[in-house]
């Protein structure tokens, strides 16, 4: 079962960074790719991950079950898949507001789109502390086990940094990239639950 924990944090790390980079591409089509857009995306994703780390530790202590861990990853996957469906009408509205120079609706749409990323990224952030709680067998090796979990998550994040930019977005587009990430995480989580 420890292998599935490692794979869980790998896929969660990969998906979280891939969502972040895909989010910047999604927003860039409508708001540009200025430093302000990048700062908003990176800053908010970091806040969402922070909330996820905190919640993951609490949930793992309260419900230390493998089914709960993989169930959270299933929900994260589903929410990643909803992002392009929910974002499209909001981005159209933002584009129209920008054309008419109505900055209030534009700012509101921008904030709304960024909020779309909160739930899935928060859930993805719960993975590492949850996996550490579930996989901890010996207090004397807790440091090395925690290090392994975070190392594997970071390797996933490294792959998630390049996967959408170098392969997925050029091959299938931004919207389908979110769906592909969702399917990948969902299939893994369902297999692990089974």
N, C-alpha and C positions, 0 to 999 in steps of 0.2 A: 504493500500500500504506500510505502514511502516513495516509490517511483512515481506514483500518481500525484503525490503531493508536490514533488519536484516538477513534474510536467505541468501541474496546475499553476504554480508560480511562474514558470517559464511562459506559458501562454498568456497569463494575466499581464506580465511585464511586457510581452511583445504587443499585446492588444492595446495596452494603455499608451505606449509611445506611438504606435501606428495611428491610433485615434487622434492623438495630439497633432501629429504632422498632417494627417488628412483633414483635420479641423481647420488648420491654417490654410490649406489649399481650398477647402470649401468656402471659407470666409473671404479668401483672397480674390475669388471671382467676383465678389460683390463689393467688398470694402477695400480692396487693394492689399498689398503685402508690405505695408509700412512697418516701421519699428513699433508703432503703437498697437497695430493688430497683433504682431508677434508677441509683444509684451503682455497683452490681454490674454492671449491663448495660453502662453507658457505659465503666466502667473496664476490664472484660474485653475489650470490643470494641476499645478502644484498644491493649491489650496484643496482641491477635490481629493487628491491623493493623501494629503495630511488628514483630512476628515476620515478617509477610508482606513488609514492605518490605525487611527484611534478607535473607530467603530469595530474594525476587525479584531483588535485585541479584546474589546469588551464582549463581542459576540462569541468569540472563541472560548472565553472563560465561562460564559453563560450556557452555550450550546456546543460543547466540544465533540461534534459528530462529523464524520466524513461526509455524510449525506448533506448536511447543512453547508459545508464548504463548497461542494460541487454544485449544490442548488444555487448558491450565491453567484457562482460563475455562470450558471445557466441564465439567471436573470440579467447579469451584466451583458452576456452575449445578445440576448433578446433586445435589450435597450440600445446596444450599439447598432443593431439592425434597424431600429426605429428612427435613428438620427436622420438619415437622408429623406425619409418619408415626411417627417415633421418639419425638417428644415426648408424643404423646397417652397411651400407656400409662404413661409415667413420671409425667406430671402427674396421672393418675388415682390412682396409688399415693401420690403426695405429698398429694393431697387427702384420701385415707383416713387417712394418717399424721397429718395435721393434725387431722382429726376426732377421732382417738384420742389426740391430744396426744403423739405419739411424735416428739419433736423430732429425734432422730438420723436416722431415715429421711427426714423432711421436709428436713433440711439436705442429706442425700445426694442426694435427688431434685433439689433446687434447683441444686446444684453440677453434677449430671449434665446437666440441661437446659442450663445455661450452657455446658458443654463441647460440647454439640451444635453450638454456633455457632462453635467454634474452627476446625475444618478449612475450612469454606467462607469464613469471613472472612479467615483467613490466606491462602488462595489468592487471594481478591479483592485483598488487600494487595500481592500480587506484581506487579500489573498496571502500576503507574506506573514503577517502576524498570526493569521488563522492557521496556516500551515505549520508555523513554528510551534504553536500550542498543540496541534494534533500529533506532530512528529517527535515531540520531546520525550525521550525515554529515560534520560539520565542527566541529572543536574550537572554532573562533572563534565559532560560533553555538550552542554547547552550552547556555549559560545561557538564551538566549531559547527554545530548543526545550524545555528542561526546564520552564521557566515555563509554556509553552503546555500541556504535558502535565498539569502539576498544576492549571492553571486549568480545563482541560476536565474533569478528574476532579472538581474541586470543584463545577463547575456540575452535573455528574451527581449529586454528593452532595446539592446543594441541592434538586434535583428529587426525589431519593430521600427527602428529609426530609418532603416534603409529599405525595408520591404515595400512600403507604399510608394516611396519617392522613386526608387529605381525600377520597380517592376509593376506593382498593382495599378497605380494611377495611370502610368503611360499605357498599360495593356487594356484596362477595363474602365478607367475613368474614376472620378472621385466618389460618386454616389455608390457605384458597385463595389468600390473598395471597402466601404463600411459594411456592406452586405457580406462580402467575402470574409472579412475579419469576424463578423458575427457568426457566420456558419462554421468557421474553423474552431472558434472557442466553444460554440454550442455542441458541435459533434464530439469534441474531446470531453466536455463536461458530461454529456449524456452517456458516453462510453464508460467514463469513470463511475458514474452513478450506477450503471448496470453492473 
